[in-house]
């Protein structure tokens, strides 16, 4: 599903804030995967988060799912981080009202990109970063 402009992904429980201490969670997949990496039936991070009242969005990185590829010069980790920072700003504007901040989850290449976003959050209300599968 298209979530922001040309960016596709999956979202769960992004309804108005039920509890003021629930951050907006955004997840980025690794290489060869899509946002569905976080939505495997029976093991879905999205379903588990929603069951606990946590708002979560898994986004497709450029050239995955229905998200188009960036120009070749921007398909670097840093280029994708810049692009996705702007997407995160839109996500925050759309789903962040009343929340204390945003937590990013990244796996593999998504973790490397998430780390780059966290190193230069450019005004994002980033309050947490969880990464796995990256050296």
N, CA, C and O atoms as CSV, one atom per row, in Angstrom:
chain,resi,resn,atom,element,x,y,z
A,1,UNK,N,N,0.840,-1.169,0.000
A,1,UNK,CA,C,0.000,0.000,0.000
A,1,UNK,C,C,0.891,1.239,0.000
A,1,UNK,O,O,1.901,1.274,0.703
A,2,UNK,N,N,0.531,2.241,-0.770
A,2,UNK,CA,C,1.273,3.506,-0.766
A,2,UNK,C,C,0.945,4.256,0.524
A,2,UNK,O,O,-0.224,4.451,0.858
A,3,UNK,N,N,1.974,4.668,1.235
A,3,UNK,CA,C,1.774,5.373,2.493
A,3,UNK,C,C,2.106,6.852,2.388
A,3,UNK,O,O,1.352,7.698,2.869
A,4,UNK,N,N,3.223,7.161,1.765
A,4,UNK,CA,C,3.668,8.547,1.673
A,4,UNK,C,C,4.182,8.799,0.275
A,4,UNK,O,O,5.226,8.264,-0.097
A,5,UNK,N,N,3.485,9.595,-0.510
A,5,UNK,CA,C,3.919,9.860,-1.878
A,5,UNK,C,C,4.075,8.558,-2.639
A,5,UNK,O,O,3.102,7.827,-2.827
A,6,UNK,N,N,5.279,8.263,-3.075
A,6,UNK,CA,C,5.566,7.041,-3.820
A,6,UNK,C,C,6.044,5.899,-2.934
A,6,UNK,O,O,6.330,4.812,-3.437
A,7,UNK,N,N,6.135,6.119,-1.636
A,7,UNK,CA,C,6.686,5.111,-0.729
A,7,UNK,C,C,5.593,4.148,-0.281
A,7,UNK,O,O,4.535,4.554,0.199
A,8,UNK,N,N,5.882,2.851,-0.453
A,8,UNK,CA,C,4.929,1.832,-0.026
A,8,UNK,C,C,5.356,1.241,1.307
A,8,UNK,O,O,6.482,1.439,1.764
A,9,UNK,N,N,4.441,0.520,1.915
A,9,UNK,CA,C,4.722,-0.129,3.174
A,9,UNK,C,C,3.459,-0.655,3.812
A,9,UNK,O,O,2.416,-0.771,3.169
A,10,UNK,N,N,3.572,-0.970,5.090
A,10,UNK,CA,C,2.467,-1.530,5.863
A,10,UNK,C,C,2.381,-0.751,7.173
A,10,UNK,O,O,3.403,-0.413,7.770
A,11,UNK,N,N,1.165,-0.471,7.612
A,11,UNK,CA,C,1.024,0.212,8.900
A,11,UNK,C,C,-0.007,-0.492,9.760
A,11,UNK,O,O,-0.924,-1.143,9.259
A,12,UNK,N,N,0.162,-0.348,11.059
A,12,UNK,CA,C,-0.765,-0.907,12.035
A,12,UNK,C,C,-0.949,0.096,13.165
A,12,UNK,O,O,-0.003,0.771,13.571
A,13,UNK,N,N,-2.150,0.184,13.656
A,13,UNK,CA,C,-2.477,0.943,14.865
A,13,UNK,C,C,-1.868,2.345,14.877
A,13,UNK,O,O,-1.160,2.715,15.814
A,14,UNK,N,N,-2.146,3.107,13.844
A,14,UNK,CA,C,-1.679,4.492,13.825
A,14,UNK,C,C,-2.829,5.433,14.181
A,14,UNK,O,O,-2.815,6.613,13.830
A,15,UNK,N,N,-3.819,4.891,14.881
A,15,UNK,CA,C,-4.970,5.673,15.328
A,15,UNK,C,C,-4.527,6.714,16.356
A,15,UNK,O,O,-3.376,6.708,16.792
A,16,UNK,N,N,-5.437,7.603,16.740
A,16,UNK,CA,C,-5.071,8.607,17.762
A,16,UNK,C,C,-4.478,7.949,19.004
A,16,UNK,O,O,-4.772,6.797,19.323
A,17,UNK,N,N,-3.648,8.701,19.683
A,17,UNK,CA,C,-2.894,8.207,20.832
A,17,UNK,C,C,-3.825,7.725,21.937
A,17,UNK,O,O,-4.684,8.467,22.413
A,18,UNK,N,N,-3.639,6.467,22.338
A,18,UNK,CA,C,-4.386,5.917,23.463
A,18,UNK,C,C,-3.626,6.183,24.758
A,18,UNK,O,O,-4.229,6.375,25.814
A,19,UNK,N,N,-2.320,6.192,24.669
A,19,UNK,CA,C,-1.465,6.429,25.826
A,19,UNK,C,C,-0.382,7.426,25.406
A,19,UNK,O,O,0.233,7.249,24.355
A,20,UNK,N,N,-0.139,8.456,26.196
A,20,UNK,CA,C,0.830,9.486,25.793
A,20,UNK,C,C,2.277,9.014,25.754
A,20,UNK,O,O,3.145,9.741,25.271
A,21,UNK,N,N,2.555,7.814,26.251
A,21,UNK,CA,C,3.941,7.355,26.263
A,21,UNK,C,C,4.268,6.376,25.136
A,21,UNK,O,O,5.318,5.735,25.172
A,22,UNK,N,N,3.401,6.248,24.146
A,22,UNK,CA,C,3.659,5.317,23.038
A,22,UNK,C,C,4.287,6.061,21.860
A,22,UNK,O,O,3.652,6.926,21.257
A,23,UNK,N,N,5.523,5.726,21.538
A,23,UNK,CA,C,6.177,6.380,20.399
A,23,UNK,C,C,5.653,5.816,19.080
A,23,UNK,O,O,5.033,4.752,19.054
A,24,UNK,N,N,5.898,6.514,18.018
A,24,UNK,CA,C,5.661,6.000,16.676
A,24,UNK,C,C,6.869,5.152,16.316
A,24,UNK,O,O,8.004,5.617,16.420
A,25,UNK,N,N,6.640,3.914,15.895
A,25,UNK,CA,C,7.718,2.998,15.523
A,25,UNK,C,C,7.737,2.860,14.011
A,25,UNK,O,O,6.701,2.628,13.388
A,26,UNK,N,N,8.917,3.004,13.424
A,26,UNK,CA,C,9.073,2.848,11.976
A,26,UNK,C,C,10.186,1.837,11.731
A,26,UNK,O,O,11.270,1.941,12.306
A,27,UNK,N,N,9.906,0.845,10.861
A,27,UNK,CA,C,10.851,-0.235,10.608
A,27,UNK,C,C,11.334,-0.218,9.159
A,27,UNK,O,O,10.553,0.003,8.233
A,28,UNK,N,N,12.641,-0.455,8.980
A,28,UNK,CA,C,13.265,-0.539,7.655
A,28,UNK,C,C,13.892,-1.915,7.470
A,28,UNK,O,O,14.686,-2.364,8.297
A,29,UNK,N,N,13.531,-2.570,6.389
A,29,UNK,CA,C,14.009,-3.911,6.060
A,29,UNK,C,C,15.409,-3.878,5.467
A,29,UNK,O,O,15.938,-2.825,5.108
A,30,UNK,N,N,15.987,-5.066,5.378
A,30,UNK,CA,C,17.301,-5.225,4.771
A,30,UNK,C,C,17.209,-5.495,3.275
A,30,UNK,O,O,16.142,-5.389,2.670
A,31,UNK,N,N,18.344,-5.843,2.701
A,31,UNK,CA,C,18.415,-6.126,1.275
A,31,UNK,C,C,17.658,-7.402,0.926
A,31,UNK,O,O,17.587,-8.331,1.730
A,32,UNK,N,N,17.110,-7.437,-0.243
A,32,UNK,CA,C,16.316,-8.530,-0.824
A,32,UNK,C,C,14.965,-8.730,-0.152
A,32,UNK,O,O,14.212,-9.608,-0.574
A,33,UNK,N,N,14.628,-7.960,0.868
A,33,UNK,CA,C,13.344,-8.066,1.542
A,33,UNK,C,C,12.467,-6.874,1.179
A,33,UNK,O,O,12.882,-6.001,0.418
A,34,UNK,N,N,11.261,-6.840,1.722
A,34,UNK,CA,C,10.371,-5.683,1.635
A,34,UNK,C,C,9.838,-5.436,3.043
A,34,UNK,O,O,10.276,-6.072,4.001
A,35,UNK,N,N,8.898,-4.518,3.158
A,35,UNK,CA,C,8.271,-4.265,4.457
A,35,UNK,C,C,7.601,-5.519,5.011
A,35,UNK,O,O,7.388,-5.617,6.219
A,36,UNK,N,N,7.268,-6.475,4.152
A,36,UNK,CA,C,6.647,-7.730,4.594
A,36,UNK,C,C,7.574,-8.542,5.502
A,36,UNK,O,O,7.114,-9.458,6.184
A,37,UNK,N,N,8.858,-8.223,5.521
A,37,UNK,CA,C,9.807,-8.874,6.427
A,37,UNK,C,C,9.316,-8.776,7.870
A,37,UNK,O,O,9.539,-9.684,8.669
A,38,UNK,N,N,8.650,-7.673,8.197
A,38,UNK,CA,C,8.176,-7.430,9.550
A,38,UNK,C,C,6.737,-7.907,9.767
A,38,UNK,O,O,6.148,-7.646,10.816
A,39,UNK,N,N,6.168,-8.612,8.770
A,39,UNK,CA,C,4.763,-9.017,8.838
A,39,UNK,C,C,4.561,-10.485,8.455
A,39,UNK,O,O,3.587,-10.816,7.779
A,40,UNK,N,N,5.456,-11.354,8.873
A,40,UNK,CA,C,5.352,-12.783,8.584
A,40,UNK,C,C,4.236,-13.370,9.457
A,40,UNK,O,O,4.270,-13.223,10.679
A,41,UNK,N,N,3.249,-14.034,8.842
A,41,UNK,CA,C,2.148,-14.603,9.635
A,41,UNK,C,C,2.661,-15.488,10.776
A,41,UNK,O,O,3.516,-16.351,10.576
A,42,UNK,N,N,2.130,-15.260,11.948
A,42,UNK,CA,C,2.539,-16.003,13.133
A,42,UNK,C,C,3.738,-15.414,13.853
A,42,UNK,O,O,3.991,-15.747,15.011
A,43,UNK,N,N,4.484,-14.538,13.178
A,43,UNK,CA,C,5.683,-13.928,13.749
A,43,UNK,C,C,5.731,-12.420,13.490
A,43,UNK,O,O,6.792,-11.800,13.572
A,44,UNK,N,N,4.593,-11.851,13.183
A,44,UNK,CA,C,4.527,-10.463,12.734
A,44,UNK,C,C,4.858,-9.461,13.842
A,44,UNK,O,O,4.153,-9.365,14.847
A,45,UNK,N,N,5.934,-8.726,13.637
A,45,UNK,CA,C,6.257,-7.625,14.549
A,45,UNK,C,C,5.139,-6.588,14.516
A,45,UNK,O,O,4.794,-6.010,15.546
A,46,UNK,N,N,4.579,-6.355,13.342
A,46,UNK,CA,C,3.501,-5.366,13.215
A,46,UNK,C,C,2.284,-5.773,14.039
A,46,UNK,O,O,1.715,-4.946,14.751
A,47,UNK,N,N,1.882,-7.038,13.950
A,47,UNK,CA,C,0.726,-7.500,14.723
A,47,UNK,C,C,1.003,-7.467,16.222
A,47,UNK,O,O,0.138,-7.079,17.007
A,48,UNK,N,N,2.200,-7.870,16.616
A,48,UNK,CA,C,2.537,-7.873,18.049
A,48,UNK,C,C,2.565,-6.460,18.614
A,48,UNK,O,O,2.075,-6.215,19.716
A,49,UNK,N,N,3.137,-5.536,17.857
A,49,UNK,CA,C,3.169,-4.142,18.322
A,49,UNK,C,C,1.747,-3.599,18.440
A,49,UNK,O,O,1.397,-2.988,19.450
A,50,UNK,N,N,0.934,-3.818,17.420
A,50,UNK,CA,C,-0.443,-3.315,17.436
A,50,UNK,C,C,-1.243,-3.929,18.587
A,50,UNK,O,O,-2.059,-3.248,19.208
A,51,UNK,N,N,-1.011,-5.213,18.873
A,51,UNK,CA,C,-1.716,-5.873,19.973
A,51,UNK,C,C,-1.397,-5.232,21.320
A,51,UNK,O,O,-2.187,-5.317,22.260
A,52,UNK,N,N,-0.239,-4.592,21.405
A,52,UNK,CA,C,0.160,-3.908,22.636
A,52,UNK,C,C,-0.084,-2.400,22.572
A,52,UNK,O,O,0.388,-1.650,23.425
A,53,UNK,N,N,-0.822,-1.970,21.558
A,53,UNK,CA,C,-1.168,-0.553,21.439
A,53,UNK,C,C,-0.053,0.325,20.915
A,53,UNK,O,O,-0.099,1.545,21.069
A,54,UNK,N,N,0.962,-0.289,20.288
A,54,UNK,CA,C,2.078,0.490,19.762
A,54,UNK,C,C,1.863,0.759,18.271
A,54,UNK,O,O,1.679,-0.179,17.495
A,55,UNK,N,N,1.885,2.002,17.872
A,55,UNK,CA,C,1.728,2.329,16.454
A,55,UNK,C,C,3.004,2.001,15.694
A,55,UNK,O,O,4.097,2.378,16.115
A,56,UNK,N,N,2.865,1.304,14.579
A,56,UNK,CA,C,4.051,0.867,13.846
A,56,UNK,C,C,3.817,0.955,12.344
A,56,UNK,O,O,2.723,0.692,11.843
A,57,UNK,N,N,4.883,1.334,11.644
A,57,UNK,CA,C,4.881,1.411,10.187
A,57,UNK,C,C,6.140,0.711,9.696
A,57,UNK,O,O,7.228,0.963,10.214
A,58,UNK,N,N,6.009,-0.159,8.711
A,58,UNK,CA,C,7.165,-0.748,8.037
A,58,UNK,C,C,7.178,-0.182,6.627
A,58,UNK,O,O,6.202,-0.323,5.890
A,59,UNK,N,N,8.267,0.450,6.252
A,59,UNK,CA,C,8.358,1.100,4.946
A,59,UNK,C,C,9.233,0.318,3.983
A,59,UNK,O,O,10.210,-0.314,4.386
A,60,UNK,N,N,8.875,0.366,2.711
A,60,UNK,CA,C,9.712,-0.220,1.665
A,60,UNK,C,C,10.769,0.802,1.267
A,60,UNK,O,O,10.446,1.932,0.899
A,61,UNK,N,N,12.032,0.397,1.342
A,61,UNK,CA,C,13.117,1.282,0.938
A,61,UNK,C,C,13.090,1.469,-0.575
A,61,UNK,O,O,12.416,0.713,-1.273
A,62,UNK,N,N,13.802,2.452,-1.090
A,62,UNK,CA,C,13.831,2.682,-2.541
A,62,UNK,C,C,14.195,1.421,-3.319
A,62,UNK,O,O,15.148,0.719,-2.983
A,63,UNK,N,N,13.428,1.152,-4.350
A,63,UNK,CA,C,13.525,0.026,-5.292
A,63,UNK,C,C,12.945,-1.266,-4.731
A,63,UNK,O,O,13.124,-2.327,-5.329
A,64,UNK,N,N,12.257,-1.201,-3.601
A,64,UNK,CA,C,11.595,-2.372,-3.023
A,64,UNK,C,C,10.102,-2.110,-2.935
A,64,UNK,O,O,9.667,-0.965,-2.816
A,65,UNK,N,N,9.311,-3.194,-2.995
A,65,UNK,CA,C,7.863,-3.038,-2.966
A,65,UNK,C,C,7.454,-2.144,-4.121
A,65,UNK,O,O,7.924,-2.310,-5.247
A,66,UNK,N,N,6.574,-1.192,-3.832
A,66,UNK,CA,C,6.142,-0.246,-4.865
A,66,UNK,C,C,6.878,1.084,-4.771
A,66,UNK,O,O,6.511,2.044,-5.450
A,67,UNK,N,N,7.915,1.152,-3.936
A,67,UNK,CA,C,8.710,2.374,-3.819
A,67,UNK,C,C,9.709,2.411,-4.977
A,67,UNK,O,O,10.478,1.467,-5.160
A,68,UNK,N,N,9.705,3.489,-5.755
A,68,UNK,CA,C,10.597,3.528,-6.920
A,68,UNK,C,C,12.069,3.665,-6.528
A,68,UNK,O,O,12.402,4.081,-5.418
A,69,UNK,N,N,12.924,3.307,-7.459
A,69,UNK,CA,C,14.362,3.461,-7.277
A,69,UNK,C,C,14.711,4.945,-7.334
A,69,UNK,O,O,14.094,5.712,-8.074
A,70,UNK,N,N,15.686,5.329,-6.563
A,70,UNK,CA,C,16.218,6.689,-6.633
A,70,UNK,C,C,17.203,6.750,-7.792
A,70,UNK,O,O,17.625,5.708,-8.294
A,71,UNK,N,N,17.580,7.956,-8.228
A,71,UNK,CA,C,18.651,8.051,-9.222
A,71,UNK,C,C,19.893,7.312,-8.718
A,71,UNK,O,O,20.135,7.264,-7.512
A,72,UNK,N,N,20.663,6.751,-9.609
A,72,UNK,CA,C,21.825,5.935,-9.243
A,72,UNK,C,C,22.732,6.634,-8.229
A,72,UNK,O,O,23.249,5.990,-7.317
A,73,UNK,N,N,22.926,7.930,-8.379
A,73,UNK,CA,C,23.801,8.664,-7.467
A,73,UNK,C,C,23.234,8.759,-6.045
A,73,UNK,O,O,23.970,9.057,-5.104
A,74,UNK,N,N,21.933,8.509,-5.886
A,74,UNK,CA,C,21.292,8.590,-4.574
A,74,UNK,C,C,20.968,7.215,-3.978
A,74,UNK,O,O,20.407,7.145,-2.885
A,75,UNK,N,N,21.306,6.127,-4.671
A,75,UNK,CA,C,21.023,4.786,-4.161
A,75,UNK,C,C,22.088,4.298,-3.179
A,75,UNK,O,O,22.118,3.119,-2.825
A,76,UNK,N,N,22.950,5.195,-2.748
A,76,UNK,CA,C,23.929,4.882,-1.715
A,76,UNK,C,C,23.215,4.812,-0.363
A,76,UNK,O,O,22.052,5.198,-0.250
A,77,UNK,N,N,23.907,4.325,0.644
A,77,UNK,CA,C,23.317,4.311,1.982
A,77,UNK,C,C,22.962,5.727,2.432
A,77,UNK,O,O,21.872,5.964,2.952
A,78,UNK,N,N,23.883,6.661,2.230
A,78,UNK,CA,C,23.646,8.051,2.645
A,78,UNK,C,C,22.506,8.673,1.831
A,78,UNK,O,O,21.681,9.402,2.382
A,79,UNK,N,N,22.455,8.394,0.533
A,79,UNK,CA,C,21.372,8.930,-0.292
A,79,UNK,C,C,20.018,8.403,0.144
A,79,UNK,O,O,19.045,9.154,0.212
A,80,UNK,N,N,19.952,7.103,0.442
A,80,UNK,CA,C,18.693,6.543,0.926
A,80,UNK,C,C,18.332,7.122,2.298
A,80,UNK,O,O,17.159,7.363,2.583
A,81,UNK,N,N,19.338,7.344,3.141
A,81,UNK,CA,C,19.086,7.946,4.451
A,81,UNK,C,C,18.493,9.344,4.294
A,81,UNK,O,O,17.558,9.701,5.011
A,82,UNK,N,N,19.017,10.128,3.379
A,82,UNK,CA,C,18.472,11.480,3.150
A,82,UNK,C,C,17.022,11.391,2.682
A,82,UNK,O,O,16.151,12.096,3.193
A,83,UNK,N,N,16.771,10.517,1.704
A,83,UNK,CA,C,15.421,10.351,1.175
A,83,UNK,C,C,14.461,9.889,2.273
A,83,UNK,O,O,13.373,10.443,2.424
A,84,UNK,N,N,14.865,8.880,3.031
A,84,UNK,CA,C,13.981,8.325,4.054
A,84,UNK,C,C,13.793,9.259,5.238
A,84,UNK,O,O,12.771,9.181,5.921
A,85,UNK,N,N,14.743,10.133,5.498
A,85,UNK,CA,C,14.544,11.151,6.532
A,85,UNK,C,C,13.362,12.035,6.173
A,85,UNK,O,O,12.557,12.381,7.038
A,86,UNK,N,N,13.254,12.398,4.915
A,86,UNK,CA,C,12.109,13.210,4.468
A,86,UNK,C,C,10.806,12.428,4.590
A,86,UNK,O,O,9.776,12.993,4.957
A,87,UNK,N,N,10.842,11.142,4.287
A,87,UNK,CA,C,9.656,10.289,4.442
A,87,UNK,C,C,9.269,10.205,5.921
A,87,UNK,O,O,8.087,10.256,6.261
A,88,UNK,N,N,10.267,10.077,6.796
A,88,UNK,CA,C,9.989,10.025,8.230
A,88,UNK,C,C,9.368,11.322,8.731
A,88,UNK,O,O,8.518,11.297,9.621
A,89,UNK,N,N,9.776,12.430,8.179
A,89,UNK,CA,C,9.158,13.709,8.560
A,89,UNK,C,C,7.679,13.696,8.208
A,89,UNK,O,O,6.849,14.172,8.981
A,90,UNK,N,N,7.349,13.152,7.044
A,90,UNK,CA,C,5.941,13.051,6.638
A,90,UNK,C,C,5.193,12.065,7.539
A,90,UNK,O,O,4.050,12.318,7.920
A,91,UNK,N,N,5.832,10.948,7.878
A,91,UNK,CA,C,5.214,9.975,8.782
A,91,UNK,C,C,4.920,10.627,10.135
A,91,UNK,O,O,3.850,10.434,10.712
A,92,UNK,N,N,5.883,11.395,10.622
A,92,UNK,CA,C,5.694,12.068,11.915
A,92,UNK,C,C,4.568,13.089,11.823
A,92,UNK,O,O,3.736,13.184,12.725
A,93,UNK,N,N,4.540,13.838,10.753
A,93,UNK,CA,C,3.486,14.829,10.565
A,93,UNK,C,C,2.106,14.171,10.506
A,93,UNK,O,O,1.129,14.724,11.011
A,94,UNK,N,N,2.032,13.002,9.893
A,94,UNK,CA,C,0.754,12.303,9.725
A,94,UNK,C,C,0.340,11.535,10.972
A,94,UNK,O,O,-0.837,11.556,11.332
A,95,UNK,N,N,1.267,10.860,11.640
A,95,UNK,CA,C,0.926,9.944,12.725
A,95,UNK,C,C,1.555,10.268,14.075
A,95,UNK,O,O,1.347,9.521,15.031
A,96,UNK,N,N,2.310,11.343,14.186
A,96,UNK,CA,C,3.047,11.603,15.411
A,96,UNK,C,C,2.369,12.447,16.458
A,96,UNK,O,O,2.855,12.527,17.586
A,97,UNK,N,N,1.260,13.081,16.125
A,97,UNK,CA,C,0.617,14.004,17.068
A,97,UNK,C,C,0.345,13.335,18.413
A,97,UNK,O,O,-0.254,12.262,18.476
A,98,UNK,N,N,0.791,13.981,19.476
A,98,UNK,CA,C,0.556,13.505,20.832
A,98,UNK,C,C,1.517,12.429,21.302
A,98,UNK,O,O,1.421,11.971,22.440
A,99,UNK,N,N,2.430,12.022,20.456
A,99,UNK,CA,C,3.382,10.970,20.825
A,99,UNK,C,C,4.687,11.621,21.317
A,99,UNK,O,O,5.005,12.743,20.925
A,100,UNK,N,N,5.431,10.921,22.166
A,100,UNK,CA,C,6.658,11.510,22.710
A,100,UNK,C,C,7.813,11.552,21.714
A,100,UNK,O,O,8.769,12.301,21.918
A,101,UNK,N,N,7.745,10.768,20.648
A,101,UNK,CA,C,8.825,10.741,19.673
A,101,UNK,C,C,8.702,9.516,18.791
A,101,UNK,O,O,7.662,8.860,18.739
A,102,UNK,N,N,9.791,9.224,18.100
A,102,UNK,CA,C,9.835,8.147,17.116
A,102,UNK,C,C,10.980,7.201,17.446
A,102,UNK,O,O,12.060,7.620,17.862
A,103,UNK,N,N,10.713,5.909,17.249
A,103,UNK,CA,C,11.732,4.873,17.392
A,103,UNK,C,C,11.888,4.218,16.028
A,103,UNK,O,O,10.898,3.842,15.401
A,104,UNK,N,N,13.116,4.080,15.572
A,104,UNK,CA,C,13.391,3.423,14.296
A,104,UNK,C,C,13.965,2.047,14.566
A,104,UNK,O,O,14.849,1.878,15.406
A,105,UNK,N,N,13.446,1.057,13.833
A,105,UNK,CA,C,13.971,-0.303,13.865
A,105,UNK,C,C,14.558,-0.586,12.491
A,105,UNK,O,O,13.904,-0.340,11.478
A,106,UNK,N,N,15.772,-1.096,12.443
A,106,UNK,CA,C,16.398,-1.414,11.159
A,106,UNK,C,C,17.046,-2.774,11.170
A,106,UNK,O,O,17.652,-3.180,12.161
A,107,UNK,N,N,16.917,-3.482,10.052
A,107,UNK,CA,C,17.565,-4.778,9.915
A,107,UNK,C,C,18.533,-4.751,8.741
A,107,UNK,O,O,18.186,-4.284,7.656
A,108,UNK,N,N,19.744,-5.249,8.956
A,108,UNK,CA,C,20.757,-5.400,7.908
A,108,UNK,C,C,21.047,-4.053,7.232
A,108,UNK,O,O,21.417,-3.093,7.909
A,109,UNK,N,N,20.884,-3.973,5.925
A,109,UNK,CA,C,21.132,-2.698,5.244
A,109,UNK,C,C,20.189,-1.627,5.792
A,109,UNK,O,O,20.562,-0.458,5.890
A,110,UNK,N,N,18.977,-2.026,6.144
A,110,UNK,CA,C,18.049,-1.085,6.779
A,110,UNK,C,C,18.587,-0.565,8.095
A,110,UNK,O,O,18.297,0.567,8.481
A,111,UNK,N,N,19.382,-1.391,8.799
A,111,UNK,CA,C,20.007,-0.955,10.051
A,111,UNK,C,C,21.105,0.069,9.784
A,111,UNK,O,O,21.238,1.050,10.516
A,112,UNK,N,N,21.888,-0.163,8.735
A,112,UNK,CA,C,22.939,0.793,8.383
A,112,UNK,C,C,22.316,2.138,8.006
A,112,UNK,O,O,22.798,3.191,8.424
A,113,UNK,N,N,21.255,2.096,7.222
A,113,UNK,CA,C,20.568,3.335,6.822
A,113,UNK,C,C,19.939,3.996,8.044
A,113,UNK,O,O,20.010,5.216,8.194
A,114,UNK,N,N,19.322,3.198,8.919
A,114,UNK,CA,C,18.717,3.742,10.139
A,114,UNK,C,C,19.757,4.430,11.015
A,114,UNK,O,O,19.484,5.479,11.599
A,115,UNK,N,N,20.953,3.840,11.107
A,115,UNK,CA,C,22.036,4.448,11.887
A,115,UNK,C,C,22.450,5.788,11.288
A,115,UNK,O,O,22.732,6.740,12.015
A,116,UNK,N,N,22.482,5.854,9.970
A,116,UNK,CA,C,22.822,7.126,9.319
A,116,UNK,C,C,21.746,8.173,9.580
A,116,UNK,O,O,22.056,9.343,9.809
A,117,UNK,N,N,20.488,7.755,9.546
A,117,UNK,CA,C,19.397,8.694,9.853
A,117,UNK,C,C,19.565,9.195,11.281
A,117,UNK,O,O,19.449,10.393,11.539
A,118,UNK,N,N,19.837,8.281,12.209
A,118,UNK,CA,C,19.984,8.661,13.619
A,118,UNK,C,C,21.175,9.590,13.839
A,118,UNK,O,O,21.158,10.419,14.749
A,119,UNK,N,N,22.214,9.454,13.002
A,119,UNK,CA,C,23.394,10.307,13.175
A,119,UNK,C,C,23.132,11.743,12.749
A,119,UNK,O,O,23.818,12.660,13.203
A,120,UNK,N,N,22.154,11.946,11.888
A,120,UNK,CA,C,21.761,13.288,11.432
A,120,UNK,C,C,20.244,13.329,11.305
A,120,UNK,O,O,19.719,13.324,10.191
A,121,UNK,N,N,19.523,13.370,12.447
A,121,UNK,CA,C,18.063,13.259,12.402
A,121,UNK,C,C,17.336,14.455,11.785
A,121,UNK,O,O,16.134,14.371,11.531
A,122,UNK,N,N,18.023,15.547,11.542
A,122,UNK,CA,C,17.453,16.693,10.827
A,122,UNK,C,C,16.076,17.104,11.340
A,122,UNK,O,O,15.144,17.304,10.560
A,123,UNK,N,N,15.963,17.226,12.651
A,123,UNK,CA,C,14.715,17.695,13.242
A,123,UNK,C,C,13.720,16.601,13.587
A,123,UNK,O,O,12.675,16.895,14.166
A,124,UNK,N,N,14.003,15.366,13.257
A,124,UNK,CA,C,13.108,14.272,13.635
A,124,UNK,C,C,13.129,14.100,15.154
A,124,UNK,O,O,14.187,14.230,15.770
A,125,UNK,N,N,11.991,13.814,15.761
A,125,UNK,CA,C,11.952,13.607,17.211
A,125,UNK,C,C,12.361,12.171,17.564
A,125,UNK,O,O,11.586,11.422,18.159
A,126,UNK,N,N,13.561,11.811,17.194
A,126,UNK,CA,C,14.054,10.452,17.366
A,126,UNK,C,C,14.402,10.199,18.829
A,126,UNK,O,O,15.237,10.897,19.404
A,127,UNK,N,N,13.753,9.189,19.433
A,127,UNK,CA,C,14.032,8.870,20.833
A,127,UNK,C,C,14.589,7.460,21.003
A,127,UNK,O,O,14.922,7.057,22.118
A,128,UNK,N,N,14.694,6.708,19.910
A,128,UNK,CA,C,15.247,5.371,20.028
A,128,UNK,C,C,15.640,4.787,18.693
A,128,UNK,O,O,15.110,5.161,17.647
A,129,UNK,N,N,16.585,3.854,18.749
A,129,UNK,CA,C,17.067,3.171,17.562
A,129,UNK,C,C,17.352,1.728,17.959
A,129,UNK,O,O,18.083,1.480,18.918
A,130,UNK,N,N,16.775,0.772,17.223
A,130,UNK,CA,C,17.034,-0.647,17.450
A,130,UNK,C,C,17.490,-1.240,16.129
A,130,UNK,O,O,16.763,-1.192,15.137
A,131,UNK,N,N,18.697,-1.802,16.117
A,131,UNK,CA,C,19.233,-2.347,14.881
A,131,UNK,C,C,19.700,-3.780,15.091
A,131,UNK,O,O,20.088,-4.173,16.191
A,132,UNK,N,N,19.652,-4.554,14.002
A,132,UNK,CA,C,20.160,-5.919,14.050
A,132,UNK,C,C,20.692,-6.295,12.681
A,132,UNK,O,O,20.302,-5.721,11.664
A,133,UNK,N,N,21.598,-7.279,12.674
A,133,UNK,CA,C,22.098,-7.817,11.424
A,133,UNK,C,C,23.036,-6.920,10.662
A,133,UNK,O,O,23.127,-7.009,9.438
A,134,UNK,N,N,23.741,-6.048,11.375
A,134,UNK,CA,C,24.700,-5.149,10.723
A,134,UNK,C,C,25.953,-5.085,11.589
A,134,UNK,O,O,25.868,-5.010,12.814
A,135,UNK,N,N,27.130,-5.116,10.936
A,135,UNK,CA,C,28.384,-5.098,11.687
A,135,UNK,C,C,28.779,-3.730,12.135
A,135,UNK,O,O,29.815,-3.566,12.779
